[in-house]
């Protein structure tokens, strides 16, 4: 790989598809086994009805039972709620095999949002 080649050493995995979210949503679990690092990216769009949506990250050993990631296992921090037309990134340095973003609608009507997990430092490159 070339020195400036990020393309072949990361994977981008969609966990929450872009949509208008009118209820809380759990992202699909992302398997981190092929990667040695991970970052979650949450994109927010239009907010309707003064919606308040709270983001967080959960982890799991088995992709079935998830628990909230401890603040000490995050790089950066999630905001108290999503802002319109904003993107946030938070790194994960925990040891669990699976992670998933969670968006909890605590009030209001809806917010356009999605989430991807970027797996980095792939064990085998290039990443397909």
MIRO-351019 format. One record per atom (N, C-alpha, C, O): residue number from 0; x, y, z. Coordinates in nm, 3 decimals. Each point is the difference from the previous one (the first is absolute). Example, Ala and Ser with C-alpha at 12.3 -4.5 7.8 and 13.67 -1.06 7.14 Angstrom:
MIRO-351019
MARDREN | pos | u | v | w
MARDREN | 0 | 1.319 | -0.569 | 0.780
MARDREN | 0 | -0.089 | 0.119 | 0.000
MARDREN | 0 | 0.090 | 0.120 | 0.000
MARDREN | 0 | 0.104 | -0.002 | 0.066
MARDREN | 1 | -0.139 | 0.107 | -0.138
MARDREN | 1 | 0.082 | 0.119 | 0.006
MARDREN | 1 | -0.077 | 0.109 | 0.073
MARDREN | 1 | 0.051 | 0.111 | 0.017
This chain:
MIRO-351019
MARDREN | pos | u | v | w
MARDREN | 0 | 0.084 | -0.118 | 0.000
MARDREN | 0 | -0.084 | 0.118 | 0.000
MARDREN | 0 | 0.089 | 0.125 | 0.000
MARDREN | 0 | 0.107 | 0.003 | 0.061
MARDREN | 1 | -0.155 | 0.096 | -0.129
MARDREN | 1 | 0.070 | 0.127 | -0.003
MARDREN | 1 | -0.011 | 0.070 | 0.134
MARDREN | 1 | -0.095 | -0.021 | 0.075
MARDREN | 2 | 0.193 | 0.104 | -0.045
MARDREN | 2 | 0.005 | 0.071 | 0.127
MARDREN | 2 | -0.128 | 0.078 | 0.029
MARDREN | 2 | -0.043 | 0.005 | 0.115
MARDREN | 3 | -0.018 | 0.054 | -0.214
MARDREN | 3 | -0.117 | 0.083 | 0.021
MARDREN | 3 | -0.130 | -0.074 | -0.032
MARDREN | 3 | -0.102 | 0.063 | -0.028
MARDREN | 4 | 0.106 | -0.194 | 0.032
MARDREN | 4 | -0.115 | -0.082 | -0.038
MARDREN | 4 | -0.085 | -0.035 | 0.121
MARDREN | 4 | 0.028 | -0.098 | 0.069
MARDREN | 5 | -0.131 | 0.176 | -0.045
MARDREN | 5 | -0.097 | -0.032 | 0.105
MARDREN | 5 | -0.107 | -0.093 | -0.053
MARDREN | 5 | -0.052 | -0.085 | 0.073
MARDREN | 6 | 0.019 | 0.100 | -0.199
MARDREN | 6 | -0.108 | -0.074 | -0.066
MARDREN | 6 | 0.009 | -0.151 | 0.023
MARDREN | 6 | -0.101 | -0.064 | 0.028
MARDREN | 7 | 0.219 | 0.007 | -0.040
MARDREN | 7 | 0.017 | -0.145 | 0.011
MARDREN | 7 | 0.019 | -0.051 | 0.142
MARDREN | 7 | 0.018 | -0.121 | 0.019
MARDREN | 8 | -0.022 | 0.209 | 0.081
MARDREN | 8 | 0.022 | -0.047 | 0.137
MARDREN | 8 | -0.117 | 0.028 | 0.094
MARDREN | 8 | 0.012 | -0.020 | 0.121
MARDREN | 9 | -0.126 | 0.066 | -0.176
MARDREN | 9 | -0.118 | 0.022 | 0.083
MARDREN | 9 | -0.121 | -0.068 | -0.061
MARDREN | 9 | -0.004 | -0.027 | -0.120
MARDREN | 10 | -0.093 | 0.000 | 0.203
MARDREN | 10 | -0.129 | -0.048 | -0.046
MARDREN | 10 | -0.107 | 0.096 | 0.050
MARDREN | 10 | 0.008 | 0.049 | 0.113
MARDREN | 11 | -0.107 | -0.022 | -0.196
MARDREN | 11 | -0.111 | 0.088 | 0.039
MARDREN | 11 | -0.126 | -0.084 | 0.002
MARDREN | 11 | -0.044 | -0.050 | -0.104
MARDREN | 12 | -0.014 | 0.033 | 0.223
MARDREN | 12 | -0.113 | -0.089 | 0.018
MARDREN | 12 | -0.122 | 0.081 | 0.046
MARDREN | 12 | 0.003 | 0.063 | 0.106
MARDREN | 13 | -0.108 | -0.065 | -0.186
MARDREN | 13 | -0.123 | 0.071 | 0.036
MARDREN | 13 | -0.070 | -0.076 | 0.113
MARDREN | 13 | -0.022 | -0.120 | -0.009
MARDREN | 14 | -0.012 | 0.193 | 0.115
MARDREN | 14 | -0.069 | -0.061 | 0.113
MARDREN | 14 | -0.143 | 0.051 | 0.012
MARDREN | 14 | -0.091 | -0.075 | 0.037
MARDREN | 15 | 0.070 | 0.203 | -0.067
MARDREN | 15 | -0.134 | 0.059 | -0.004
MARDREN | 15 | -0.013 | 0.068 | -0.135
MARDREN | 15 | 0.071 | 0.097 | -0.029
MARDREN | 16 | -0.162 | -0.146 | -0.054
MARDREN | 16 | -0.018 | 0.054 | -0.134
MARDREN | 16 | -0.053 | 0.142 | 0.006
MARDREN | 16 | -0.076 | 0.034 | 0.091
MARDREN | 17 | 0.114 | 0.051 | -0.187
MARDREN | 17 | -0.053 | 0.136 | -0.003
MARDREN | 17 | -0.152 | -0.002 | -0.012
MARDREN | 17 | -0.055 | -0.063 | -0.090
MARDREN | 18 | -0.011 | 0.131 | 0.182
MARDREN | 18 | -0.147 | 0.003 | 0.000
MARDREN | 18 | -0.046 | 0.107 | 0.098
MARDREN | 18 | 0.077 | 0.049 | 0.082
MARDREN | 19 | -0.204 | -0.014 | -0.093
MARDREN | 19 | -0.061 | 0.087 | 0.099
MARDREN | 19 | -0.038 | -0.091 | 0.116
MARDREN | 19 | -0.086 | -0.088 | -0.014
MARDREN | 20 | 0.148 | 0.109 | 0.128
MARDREN | 20 | -0.020 | -0.084 | 0.117
MARDREN | 20 | -0.109 | 0.062 | 0.087
MARDREN | 20 | 0.019 | 0.109 | 0.055
MARDREN | 21 | -0.132 | -0.176 | -0.043
MARDREN | 21 | -0.110 | 0.051 | 0.081
MARDREN | 21 | -0.019 | -0.082 | 0.127
MARDREN | 21 | -0.101 | 0.015 | 0.071
MARDREN | 22 | 0.197 | -0.100 | -0.042
MARDREN | 22 | 0.001 | -0.081 | 0.122
MARDREN | 22 | 0.145 | -0.034 | 0.031
MARDREN | 22 | 0.088 | 0.022 | -0.083
MARDREN | 23 | -0.063 | -0.073 | 0.200
MARDREN | 23 | 0.135 | -0.044 | 0.035
MARDREN | 23 | 0.041 | -0.114 | -0.091
MARDREN | 23 | -0.083 | -0.078 | -0.046
MARDREN | 24 | 0.214 | 0.068 | 0.020
MARDREN | 24 | 0.049 | -0.104 | -0.091
MARDREN | 24 | 0.133 | -0.055 | 0.051
MARDREN | 24 | 0.091 | 0.074 | 0.036
MARDREN | 25 | -0.083 | -0.208 | -0.035
MARDREN | 25 | 0.125 | -0.069 | 0.028
MARDREN | 25 | 0.064 | -0.035 | -0.133
MARDREN | 25 | -0.064 | -0.060 | -0.086
MARDREN | 26 | 0.189 | 0.098 | 0.069
MARDREN | 26 | 0.071 | -0.036 | -0.122
MARDREN | 26 | 0.028 | -0.149 | -0.003
MARDREN | 26 | -0.008 | -0.067 | 0.102
MARDREN | 27 | 0.041 | 0.016 | -0.220
MARDREN | 27 | 0.041 | -0.140 | -0.009
MARDREN | 27 | 0.140 | -0.014 | 0.059
MARDREN | 27 | 0.081 | 0.092 | -0.008
MARDREN | 28 | -0.054 | -0.208 | 0.066
MARDREN | 28 | 0.131 | -0.025 | 0.058
MARDREN | 28 | 0.107 | -0.007 | -0.108
MARDREN | 28 | -0.023 | -0.057 | -0.107
MARDREN | 29 | 0.138 | 0.114 | 0.136
MARDREN | 29 | 0.113 | 0.001 | -0.094
MARDREN | 29 | 0.111 | -0.085 | 0.059
MARDREN | 29 | 0.046 | 0.024 | 0.112
MARDREN | 30 | -0.002 | -0.125 | -0.188
MARDREN | 30 | 0.105 | -0.091 | 0.043
MARDREN | 30 | 0.136 | 0.068 | -0.017
MARDREN | 30 | 0.038 | 0.036 | -0.112
MARDREN | 31 | 0.034 | -0.018 | 0.221
MARDREN | 31 | 0.130 | 0.065 | -0.004
MARDREN | 31 | 0.116 | -0.098 | -0.013
MARDREN | 31 | 0.116 | 0.042 | 0.002
MARDREN | 32 | -0.145 | -0.171 | -0.014
MARDREN | 32 | 0.107 | -0.099 | -0.006
MARDREN | 32 | 0.104 | 0.032 | -0.108
MARDREN | 32 | 0.119 | -0.017 | 0.027
MARDREN | 33 | -0.158 | 0.062 | -0.148
MARDREN | 33 | 0.103 | 0.026 | -0.101
MARDREN | 33 | 0.080 | 0.129 | 0.025
MARDREN | 33 | 0.093 | 0.029 | -0.074
MARDREN | 34 | -0.129 | 0.047 | 0.176
MARDREN | 34 | 0.060 | 0.132 | 0.021
MARDREN | 34 | 0.063 | 0.012 | 0.138
MARDREN | 34 | -0.036 | -0.071 | 0.093
MARDREN | 35 | 0.131 | 0.163 | -0.082
MARDREN | 35 | 0.065 | 0.027 | 0.127
MARDREN | 35 | -0.038 | 0.135 | 0.058
MARDREN | 35 | 0.054 | 0.041 | 0.102
MARDREN | 36 | -0.147 | 0.028 | -0.167
MARDREN | 36 | -0.051 | 0.127 | 0.051
MARDREN | 36 | -0.137 | 0.026 | -0.063
MARDREN | 36 | -0.034 | -0.058 | -0.103
MARDREN | 37 | -0.042 | 0.147 | 0.165
MARDREN | 37 | -0.133 | 0.033 | -0.054
MARDREN | 37 | -0.039 | 0.142 | 0.040
MARDREN | 37 | 0.035 | 0.048 | 0.107
MARDREN | 38 | -0.109 | 0.016 | -0.197
MARDREN | 38 | -0.056 | 0.132 | 0.023
MARDREN | 38 | -0.142 | 0.000 | -0.052
MARDREN | 38 | -0.026 | -0.049 | -0.110
MARDREN | 39 | -0.066 | 0.104 | 0.188
MARDREN | 39 | -0.139 | 0.011 | -0.045
MARDREN | 39 | -0.022 | 0.144 | -0.048
MARDREN | 39 | 0.043 | 0.096 | 0.064
MARDREN | 40 | -0.110 | -0.083 | -0.178
MARDREN | 40 | -0.037 | 0.129 | -0.056
MARDREN | 40 | -0.152 | 0.007 | -0.004
MARDREN | 40 | -0.065 | -0.089 | -0.056
MARDREN | 41 | 0.008 | 0.192 | 0.117
MARDREN | 41 | -0.145 | 0.021 | -0.003
MARDREN | 41 | -0.026 | 0.132 | -0.072
MARDREN | 41 | 0.055 | 0.104 | 0.036
MARDREN | 42 | -0.138 | -0.111 | -0.137
MARDREN | 42 | -0.039 | 0.118 | -0.077
MARDREN | 42 | -0.144 | 0.033 | 0.031
MARDREN | 42 | -0.087 | -0.088 | 0.000
MARDREN | 43 | 0.060 | 0.215 | 0.025
MARDREN | 43 | -0.136 | 0.046 | 0.028
MARDREN | 43 | -0.040 | 0.103 | -0.104
MARDREN | 43 | 0.083 | 0.079 | -0.046
MARDREN | 44 | -0.210 | -0.081 | 0.012
MARDREN | 44 | -0.054 | 0.097 | -0.095
MARDREN | 44 | -0.105 | 0.084 | 0.066
MARDREN | 44 | 0.018 | 0.050 | 0.111
MARDREN | 45 | -0.130 | -0.034 | -0.181
MARDREN | 45 | -0.108 | 0.086 | 0.048
MARDREN | 45 | -0.064 | -0.057 | 0.126
MARDREN | 45 | -0.019 | -0.121 | 0.014
MARDREN | 46 | -0.015 | 0.211 | 0.077
MARDREN | 46 | -0.070 | -0.035 | 0.123
MARDREN | 46 | -0.141 | 0.055 | -0.010
MARDREN | 46 | -0.020 | 0.117 | -0.033
MARDREN | 47 | -0.080 | -0.202 | 0.061
MARDREN | 47 | -0.141 | 0.040 | -0.008
MARDREN | 47 | -0.062 | -0.008 | 0.139
MARDREN | 47 | 0.025 | -0.093 | 0.076
MARDREN | 48 | -0.106 | 0.192 | -0.043
MARDREN | 48 | -0.072 | -0.002 | 0.127
MARDREN | 48 | 0.091 | 0.006 | 0.120
MARDREN | 48 | -0.029 | -0.063 | 0.102
MARDREN | 49 | 0.138 | 0.139 | -0.111
MARDREN | 49 | 0.095 | 0.016 | 0.111
MARDREN | 49 | 0.046 | -0.134 | 0.056
MARDREN | 49 | 0.013 | -0.017 | 0.121
MARDREN | 50 | 0.012 | -0.078 | -0.211
MARDREN | 50 | 0.041 | -0.133 | 0.042
MARDREN | 50 | 0.134 | 0.004 | 0.074
MARDREN | 50 | 0.090 | 0.076 | -0.035
MARDREN | 51 | -0.080 | -0.158 | 0.138
MARDREN | 51 | 0.124 | -0.019 | 0.074
MARDREN | 51 | 0.038 | -0.146 | -0.014
MARDREN | 51 | -0.072 | -0.089 | 0.047
MARDREN | 52 | 0.185 | 0.063 | -0.113
MARDREN | 52 | 0.046 | -0.136 | -0.020
MARDREN | 52 | 0.138 | -0.014 | 0.064
MARDREN | 52 | 0.092 | 0.075 | -0.033
MARDREN | 53 | -0.080 | -0.170 | 0.123
MARDREN | 53 | 0.121 | -0.020 | 0.078
MARDREN | 53 | 0.080 | -0.117 | -0.059
MARDREN | 53 | -0.052 | -0.112 | -0.010
MARDREN | 54 | 0.179 | 0.135 | -0.031
MARDREN | 54 | 0.082 | -0.107 | -0.055
MARDREN | 54 | 0.086 | -0.068 | 0.107
MARDREN | 54 | 0.038 | 0.062 | 0.099
MARDREN | 55 | -0.010 | -0.189 | -0.121
MARDREN | 55 | 0.095 | -0.072 | 0.085
MARDREN | 55 | 0.053 | -0.119 | -0.078
MARDREN | 55 | -0.048 | -0.031 | -0.109
MARDREN | 56 | 0.147 | -0.037 | 0.166
MARDREN | 56 | 0.058 | -0.119 | -0.061
MARDREN | 56 | -0.012 | -0.114 | 0.099
MARDREN | 56 | 0.021 | 0.017 | 0.120
MARDREN | 57 | -0.056 | -0.135 | -0.172
MARDREN | 57 | -0.007 | -0.120 | 0.082
MARDREN | 57 | 0.098 | -0.104 | -0.051
MARDREN | 57 | 0.043 | 0.005 | -0.115
MARDREN | 58 | -0.009 | -0.101 | 0.201
MARDREN | 58 | 0.097 | -0.105 | -0.034
MARDREN | 58 | -0.054 | -0.136 | 0.042
MARDREN | 58 | -0.088 | -0.011 | 0.085
MARDREN | 59 | 0.144 | -0.095 | -0.149
MARDREN | 59 | -0.047 | -0.136 | 0.027
MARDREN | 59 | 0.109 | -0.100 | -0.034
MARDREN | 59 | 0.082 | 0.022 | -0.089
MARDREN | 60 | -0.083 | -0.134 | 0.161
MARDREN | 60 | 0.088 | -0.112 | -0.034
MARDREN | 60 | -0.062 | -0.090 | -0.105
MARDREN | 60 | 0.071 | -0.067 | -0.075
MARDREN | 61 | -0.206 | 0.064 | 0.069
MARDREN | 61 | -0.069 | -0.101 | -0.080
MARDREN | 61 | -0.098 | 0.056 | -0.105
MARDREN | 61 | -0.069 | -0.077 | -0.066
MARDREN | 62 | 0.062 | 0.210 | 0.049
MARDREN | 62 | -0.091 | 0.065 | -0.094
MARDREN | 62 | -0.146 | -0.026 | 0.036
MARDREN | 62 | -0.089 | 0.006 | -0.085
MARDREN | 63 | 0.064 | -0.035 | 0.213
MARDREN | 63 | -0.135 | -0.025 | 0.047
MARDREN | 63 | -0.032 | 0.084 | 0.125
MARDREN | 63 | -0.101 | 0.070 | 0.004
MARDREN | 64 | 0.188 | -0.078 | 0.095
MARDREN | 64 | -0.018 | 0.075 | 0.124
MARDREN | 64 | 0.094 | 0.120 | -0.001
MARDREN | 64 | 0.122 | -0.015 | 0.006
MARDREN | 65 | -0.180 | 0.134 | -0.015
MARDREN | 65 | 0.079 | 0.124 | -0.008
MARDREN | 65 | -0.012 | 0.079 | 0.129
MARDREN | 65 | -0.104 | 0.000 | 0.065
MARDREN | 66 | 0.213 | 0.068 | -0.028
MARDREN | 66 | 0.003 | 0.091 | 0.113
MARDREN | 66 | 0.065 | 0.130 | -0.045
MARDREN | 66 | 0.077 | 0.003 | -0.096
MARDREN | 67 | -0.109 | 0.105 | 0.166
MARDREN | 67 | 0.059 | 0.130 | -0.034
MARDREN | 67 | 0.151 | -0.004 | 0.019
MARDREN | 67 | 0.050 | -0.060 | 0.095
MARDREN | 68 | 0.022 | 0.125 | -0.186
MARDREN | 68 | 0.145 | 0.009 | 0.010
MARDREN | 68 | 0.034 | 0.101 | 0.110
MARDREN | 68 | -0.057 | 0.109 | 0.005
MARDREN | 69 | 0.149 | -0.146 | 0.081
MARDREN | 69 | 0.046 | 0.090 | 0.107
MARDREN | 69 | 0.074 | 0.119 | -0.061
MARDREN | 69 | 0.067 | -0.014 | -0.103
MARDREN | 70 | -0.079 | 0.129 | 0.164
MARDREN | 70 | 0.064 | 0.121 | -0.050
MARDREN | 70 | 0.151 | -0.020 | -0.019
MARDREN | 70 | 0.059 | 0.058 | -0.091
MARDREN | 71 | 0.003 | -0.138 | 0.176
MARDREN | 71 | 0.143 | -0.026 | -0.009
MARDREN | 71 | 0.041 | -0.079 | -0.123
MARDREN | 71 | 0.118 | -0.003 | -0.035
MARDREN | 72 | -0.214 | -0.061 | -0.031
MARDREN | 72 | 0.029 | -0.076 | -0.122
MARDREN | 72 | -0.037 | 0.078 | -0.126
MARDREN | 72 | -0.001 | -0.056 | -0.109
MARDREN | 73 | -0.028 | 0.185 | 0.125
MARDREN | 73 | -0.030 | 0.086 | -0.114
MARDREN | 73 | 0.113 | 0.099 | -0.021
MARDREN | 73 | 0.064 | 0.044 | 0.096
MARDREN | 74 | -0.040 | -0.009 | -0.220
MARDREN | 74 | 0.091 | 0.108 | -0.035
MARDREN | 74 | -0.090 | 0.115 | -0.044
MARDREN | 74 | -0.067 | -0.008 | -0.103
MARDREN | 75 | 0.065 | 0.115 | 0.181
MARDREN | 75 | -0.096 | 0.107 | -0.022
MARDREN | 75 | -0.125 | -0.034 | 0.078
MARDREN | 75 | -0.001 | -0.092 | 0.082
MARDREN | 76 | -0.105 | 0.168 | -0.107
MARDREN | 76 | -0.125 | -0.021 | 0.072
MARDREN | 76 | -0.118 | 0.034 | -0.089
MARDREN | 76 | 0.011 | 0.082 | -0.091
MARDREN | 77 | -0.122 | -0.145 | 0.119
MARDREN | 77 | -0.123 | 0.031 | -0.073
MARDREN | 77 | -0.062 | 0.126 | 0.060
MARDREN | 77 | 0.008 | 0.023 | 0.120
MARDREN | 78 | -0.070 | 0.059 | -0.205
MARDREN | 78 | -0.071 | 0.117 | 0.054
MARDREN | 78 | -0.125 | -0.046 | 0.074
MARDREN | 78 | -0.042 | -0.114 | -0.013
MARDREN | 79 | -0.015 | 0.204 | 0.092
MARDREN | 79 | -0.122 | -0.032 | 0.074
MARDREN | 79 | -0.114 | -0.034 | -0.094
MARDREN | 79 | -0.086 | -0.081 | 0.034
MARDREN | 80 | 0.084 | 0.142 | -0.154
MARDREN | 80 | -0.099 | -0.033 | -0.102
MARDREN | 80 | 0.054 | 0.043 | -0.136
MARDREN | 80 | 0.092 | 0.081 | -0.009
MARDREN | 81 | -0.150 | -0.138 | -0.097
MARDREN | 81 | 0.043 | 0.034 | -0.135
MARDREN | 81 | -0.046 | 0.140 | -0.038
MARDREN | 81 | -0.107 | 0.045 | 0.039
MARDREN | 82 | 0.190 | 0.023 | -0.115
MARDREN | 82 | -0.033 | 0.131 | -0.055
MARDREN | 82 | -0.029 | -0.014 | -0.148
MARDREN | 82 | 0.054 | -0.088 | -0.066
MARDREN | 83 | -0.140 | 0.176 | 0.013
MARDREN | 83 | -0.034 | -0.004 | -0.142
MARDREN | 83 | 0.125 | 0.023 | -0.085
MARDREN | 83 | 0.086 | 0.081 | 0.033
MARDREN | 84 | -0.080 | -0.153 | -0.144
MARDREN | 84 | 0.108 | 0.016 | -0.099
MARDREN | 84 | 0.139 | -0.010 | 0.063
MARDREN | 84 | 0.087 | 0.082 | -0.029
MARDREN | 85 | -0.067 | -0.183 | 0.113
MARDREN | 85 | 0.128 | -0.018 | 0.067
MARDREN | 85 | 0.048 | -0.144 | -0.016
MARDREN | 85 | -0.080 | -0.092 | -0.014
MARDREN | 86 | 0.210 | 0.075 | 0.017
MARDREN | 86 | 0.061 | -0.132 | 0.003
MARDREN | 86 | 0.086 | -0.009 | 0.125
MARDREN | 86 | 0.070 | 0.095 | 0.035
MARDREN | 87 | -0.075 | -0.210 | 0.031
MARDREN | 87 | 0.083 | -0.020 | 0.118
MARDREN | 87 | 0.080 | -0.128 | -0.018
MARDREN | 87 | -0.044 | -0.092 | -0.069
MARDREN | 88 | 0.160 | 0.086 | 0.131
MARDREN | 88 | 0.082 | -0.121 | -0.003
MARDREN | 88 | 0.047 | -0.029 | 0.142
MARDREN | 88 | 0.040 | 0.089 | 0.074
MARDREN | 89 | -0.045 | -0.217 | -0.040
MARDREN | 89 | 0.047 | -0.046 | 0.130
MARDREN | 89 | 0.073 | -0.132 | -0.022
MARDREN | 89 | -0.052 | -0.089 | -0.067
MARDREN | 90 | 0.170 | 0.078 | 0.122
MARDREN | 90 | 0.079 | -0.121 | -0.014
MARDREN | 90 | -0.033 | -0.101 | 0.108
MARDREN | 90 | -0.050 | 0.034 | 0.107
MARDREN | 91 | 0.080 | -0.161 | -0.137
MARDREN | 91 | -0.022 | -0.109 | 0.095
MARDREN | 91 | 0.133 | -0.068 | 0.026
MARDREN | 91 | 0.069 | -0.040 | -0.094
MARDREN | 92 | -0.031 | 0.026 | 0.221
MARDREN | 92 | 0.124 | -0.069 | 0.035
MARDREN | 92 | -0.023 | -0.116 | 0.095
MARDREN | 92 | 0.093 | -0.049 | 0.064
MARDREN | 93 | -0.218 | 0.004 | -0.056
MARDREN | 93 | -0.034 | -0.113 | 0.084
MARDREN | 93 | 0.047 | -0.131 | -0.062
MARDREN | 93 | 0.067 | -0.001 | -0.103
MARDREN | 94 | -0.102 | -0.108 | 0.167
MARDREN | 94 | 0.050 | -0.132 | -0.042
MARDREN | 94 | -0.108 | -0.094 | -0.052
MARDREN | 94 | 0.030 | -0.114 | -0.034
MARDREN | 95 | -0.153 | 0.158 | 0.028
MARDREN | 95 | -0.109 | -0.088 | -0.044
MARDREN | 95 | 0.007 | -0.020 | -0.152
MARDREN | 95 | 0.055 | 0.084 | -0.072
MARDREN | 96 | -0.112 | -0.193 | 0.025
MARDREN | 96 | 0.004 | -0.033 | -0.143
MARDREN | 96 | -0.097 | 0.083 | -0.083
MARDREN | 96 | 0.028 | 0.031 | -0.115
MARDREN | 97 | -0.145 | 0.004 | 0.173
MARDREN | 97 | -0.104 | 0.070 | -0.075
MARDREN | 97 | -0.032 | 0.135 | 0.064
MARDREN | 97 | 0.006 | 0.015 | 0.122
MARDREN | 98 | -0.039 | 0.080 | -0.206
MARDREN | 98 | -0.051 | 0.129 | 0.047
MARDREN | 98 | -0.122 | 0.037 | -0.083
MARDREN | 98 | -0.017 | -0.049 | -0.112
MARDREN | 99 | -0.067 | 0.135 | 0.168
MARDREN | 99 | -0.113 | 0.055 | -0.075
MARDREN | 99 | -0.034 | 0.137 | 0.054
MARDREN | 99 | -0.001 | 0.021 | 0.122
MARDREN | 100 | -0.028 | 0.074 | -0.211
MARDREN | 100 | -0.049 | 0.128 | 0.045
MARDREN | 100 | -0.148 | -0.010 | 0.035
MARDREN | 100 | -0.073 | -0.082 | -0.057
MARDREN | 101 | 0.029 | 0.164 | 0.149
MARDREN | 101 | -0.140 | 0.005 | 0.042
MARDREN | 101 | -0.042 | 0.146 | 0.001
MARDREN | 101 | 0.071 | 0.086 | 0.051
MARDREN | 102 | -0.188 | -0.058 | -0.109
MARDREN | 102 | -0.058 | 0.134 | 0.000
MARDREN | 102 | -0.133 | -0.007 | 0.074
MARDREN | 102 | -0.091 | -0.071 | -0.042
MARDREN | 103 | 0.081 | 0.143 | 0.153
MARDREN | 103 | -0.120 | -0.003 | 0.082
MARDREN | 103 | -0.076 | 0.131 | -0.016
MARDREN | 103 | 0.049 | 0.107 | 0.036
MARDREN | 104 | -0.171 | -0.116 | -0.091
MARDREN | 104 | -0.085 | 0.117 | -0.014
MARDREN | 104 | -0.068 | 0.025 | 0.135
MARDREN | 104 | -0.085 | -0.078 | 0.042
MARDREN | 105 | 0.123 | 0.187 | 0.025
MARDREN | 105 | -0.055 | 0.025 | 0.133
MARDREN | 105 | -0.117 | 0.097 | -0.002
MARDREN | 105 | -0.079 | 0.004 | 0.095
MARDREN | 106 | 0.066 | 0.075 | -0.202
MARDREN | 106 | -0.115 | 0.087 | -0.015
MARDREN | 106 | -0.005 | 0.054 | -0.142
MARDREN | 106 | 0.097 | -0.011 | -0.075
MARDREN | 107 | -0.210 | 0.068 | 0.038
MARDREN | 107 | -0.014 | 0.059 | -0.133
MARDREN | 107 | -0.047 | -0.100 | -0.103
MARDREN | 107 | -0.038 | -0.112 | 0.032
MARDREN | 108 | 0.042 | 0.155 | -0.158
MARDREN | 108 | -0.058 | -0.077 | -0.109
MARDREN | 108 | 0.098 | -0.092 | -0.070
MARDREN | 108 | -0.018 | -0.122 | 0.000
MARDREN | 109 | 0.124 | 0.180 | -0.063
MARDREN | 109 | 0.093 | -0.084 | -0.076
MARDREN | 109 | 0.128 | 0.075 | -0.032
MARDREN | 109 | 0.007 | 0.123 | 0.012
MARDREN | 110 | 0.093 | -0.200 | -0.053
MARDREN | 110 | 0.127 | 0.056 | -0.046
MARDREN | 110 | 0.055 | -0.091 | -0.108
MARDREN | 110 | -0.004 | -0.123 | 0.012
MARDREN | 111 | 0.056 | 0.182 | -0.116
MARDREN | 111 | 0.067 | -0.078 | -0.105
MARDREN | 111 | 0.139 | -0.036 | 0.052
MARDREN | 111 | 0.075 | 0.088 | 0.042
MARDREN | 112 | -0.042 | -0.217 | -0.044
MARDREN | 112 | 0.129 | -0.041 | 0.056
MARDREN | 112 | 0.043 | -0.135 | -0.057
MARDREN | 112 | -0.081 | -0.078 | -0.048
MARDREN | 113 | 0.211 | 0.054 | 0.056
MARDREN | 113 | 0.058 | -0.130 | -0.037
MARDREN | 113 | 0.128 | -0.019 | 0.080
MARDREN | 113 | 0.049 | 0.094 | 0.062
MARDREN | 114 | 0.004 | -0.215 | -0.065
MARDREN | 114 | 0.125 | -0.028 | 0.070
MARDREN | 114 | 0.079 | -0.106 | -0.074
MARDREN | 114 | -0.055 | -0.098 | -0.049
MARDREN | 115 | 0.186 | 0.121 | 0.041
MARDREN | 115 | 0.092 | -0.098 | -0.056
MARDREN | 115 | 0.111 | -0.023 | 0.102
MARDREN | 115 | 0.031 | 0.086 | 0.082
MARDREN | 116 | 0.027 | -0.205 | -0.089
MARDREN | 116 | 0.117 | -0.031 | 0.081
MARDREN | 116 | 0.115 | -0.019 | -0.097
MARDREN | 116 | -0.010 | -0.074 | -0.098
MARDREN | 117 | 0.120 | 0.142 | 0.127
MARDREN | 117 | 0.120 | -0.015 | -0.081
MARDREN | 117 | 0.094 | -0.091 | 0.076
MARDREN | 117 | 0.045 | 0.034 | 0.110
MARDREN | 118 | -0.015 | -0.148 | -0.168
MARDREN | 118 | 0.097 | -0.092 | 0.057
MARDREN | 118 | 0.135 | 0.035 | -0.058
MARDREN | 118 | 0.016 | 0.009 | -0.121
MARDREN | 119 | 0.083 | 0.011 | 0.208
MARDREN | 119 | 0.133 | 0.040 | -0.045
MARDREN | 119 | 0.107 | -0.099 | 0.039
MARDREN | 119 | -0.023 | -0.094 | 0.076
MARDREN | 120 | 0.142 | 0.118 | -0.129
MARDREN | 120 | 0.114 | -0.085 | 0.028
MARDREN | 120 | -0.034 | -0.147 | -0.024
MARDREN | 120 | 0.019 | -0.085 | 0.087
MARDREN | 121 | -0.070 | 0.059 | -0.205
MARDREN | 121 | -0.046 | -0.135 | -0.035
MARDREN | 121 | 0.111 | -0.103 | 0.017
MARDREN | 121 | 0.116 | 0.026 | -0.032
MARDREN | 122 | -0.154 | -0.143 | 0.082
MARDREN | 122 | 0.096 | -0.108 | 0.018
MARDREN | 122 | 0.054 | -0.049 | -0.134
MARDREN | 122 | 0.118 | -0.035 | -0.012
MARDREN | 123 | -0.205 | 0.033 | -0.087
MARDREN | 123 | 0.039 | -0.040 | -0.136
MARDREN | 123 | -0.039 | 0.111 | -0.096
MARDREN | 123 | -0.117 | 0.037 | -0.009
MARDREN | 124 | 0.212 | 0.014 | -0.063
MARDREN | 124 | -0.027 | 0.105 | -0.099
MARDREN | 124 | 0.044 | -0.052 | -0.136
MARDREN | 124 | 0.093 | -0.081 | -0.006
MARDREN | 125 | -0.153 | 0.123 | -0.100
MARDREN | 125 | -0.102 | 0.105 | -0.005
MARDREN | 125 | -0.135 | -0.050 | 0.047
MARDREN | 125 | -0.032 | -0.119 | -0.011
MARDREN | 126 | -0.048 | 0.213 | 0.064
MARDREN | 126 | -0.135 | -0.028 | 0.044
MARDREN | 126 | -0.091 | 0.006 | -0.119
MARDREN | 126 | 0.009 | 0.093 | -0.080
MARDREN | 127 | -0.097 | -0.191 | 0.065
MARDREN | 127 | -0.090 | -0.003 | -0.115
MARDREN | 127 | -0.112 | 0.099 | 0.016
MARDREN | 127 | -0.086 | 0.011 | -0.087
